[in-house]
Amino acid sequence: MATPFETKTTPAGTLLIVRGSLDITTASALAEEIDKIVATKPSKVECNLAALDLIDSSGVAAPGQALQGRPRCRRHGGDHRRA
């Protein structure tokens, strides 16, 4: 099974593209992926949700949980946003 996440690192920061479904089976994996990215201390983290085919109530909560990454990024001098 292909990963629903694609990470692109550039000098400007890290882009996380989320594909497929964001639901109860993938929401926790999104949080884990963001934790991995934040651990690398990028200058900026952008989560792009435009490639999602489906988002259920668990998935709706996941981006909000992902925003918890913003304070962690800022503590390290970076930023986090959703697109």
C-alpha positions in Angstrom: 0.0 0.0 0.0 1.3 3.4 -0.9 1.8 6.0 1.8 -0.8 8.7 1.8 1.9 11.3 2.5 4.5 12.9 0.4 7.2 15.1 1.9 9.1 17.7 -0.1 12.0 19.5 1.5 13.2 22.8 0.1 15.4 25.6 1.3 12.1 27.4 2.2 10.9 24.6 4.5 9.0 21.3 4.3 5.8 20.6 2.3 3.6 17.7 3.5 1.1 16.6 0.9 -1.7 14.4 2.2 -3.4 12.2 -0.4 -6.3 9.7 -0.5 -8.4 9.5 2.7 -8.0 11.2 6.0 -10.0 9.2 8.4 -9.8 7.1 11.6 -7.2 4.8 10.0 -4.9 7.6 8.8 -5.4 10.5 11.2 -2.9 9.2 13.8 -0.3 8.5 11.0 -0.7 12.2 10.0 0.2 13.3 13.5 3.2 10.9 13.5 4.4 12.3 10.1 4.2 15.9 11.4 6.1 14.9 14.5 8.9 13.4 12.3 9.0 16.6 10.2 9.0 18.9 13.3 11.9 16.9 14.8 14.0 18.0 11.8 13.4 21.6 12.8 12.5 23.0 9.4 12.0 26.8 9.0 8.4 26.2 7.8 6.0 23.3 7.6 3.1 23.4 5.1 0.4 20.7 5.1 -1.4 20.6 1.7 -4.8 18.8 2.0 -5.9 19.6 -1.6 -5.2 16.0 -2.8 -7.6 14.4 -0.3 -10.4 12.3 -1.9 -12.2 11.8 1.4 -12.2 13.3 4.9 -14.4 11.9 7.7 -15.0 13.3 11.2 -11.8 11.8 12.4 -10.0 13.4 9.5 -11.7 16.7 10.2 -10.1 16.7 13.7 -6.7 15.7 12.4 -5.7 19.0 10.8 -6.6 20.7 14.1 -4.4 18.3 15.9 -1.7 19.0 13.2 -1.9 22.7 14.1 -0.5 21.7 17.5 2.7 21.4 15.4 2.7 25.2 15.0 3.8 26.0 18.6 6.4 23.3 18.4 7.7 24.8 15.1 7.7 28.3 16.5 9.7 27.2 19.6 12.4 26.1 17.1 12.2 29.4 15.1 10.0 28.0 12.3 6.3 28.2 11.2 3.5 25.8 10.3 0.4 26.3 8.1 -2.3 24.4 6.2 -3.0 24.9 2.6 
